[in-house]
Amino acid sequence: MELLKSGKERWFCKVNAILTYKEWLNDFASAETKALGEKMIAKEIEEIKVQVPHIYPQFSAMFDRIQKGERDLYF
């Protein structure tokens, strides 16, 4: 409940959404959709680096694992 009251839950939602979207892009997207999605993900990752740098290393490690084919990773 404290995460909700403080507004911190949005970062968990954001990183989980990025991870899930990356999985979808890898598995189902056309080349054009994947290119557009990758641009959007890059923008969102930059926001995470700036706004919540303390969770970026763990997020980045999970993102790399998804790049290598793992699935269903979440914070």
Buried (B, 14 or more C-beta within 10 A) or exposed (E): EEEEEEEEEEBBEBBBEBBBBBBEBBEEBEEEEBEEBEEEBEEBBEEBEEEBEEBBEEBBEBBEEBEEEEEEBEE
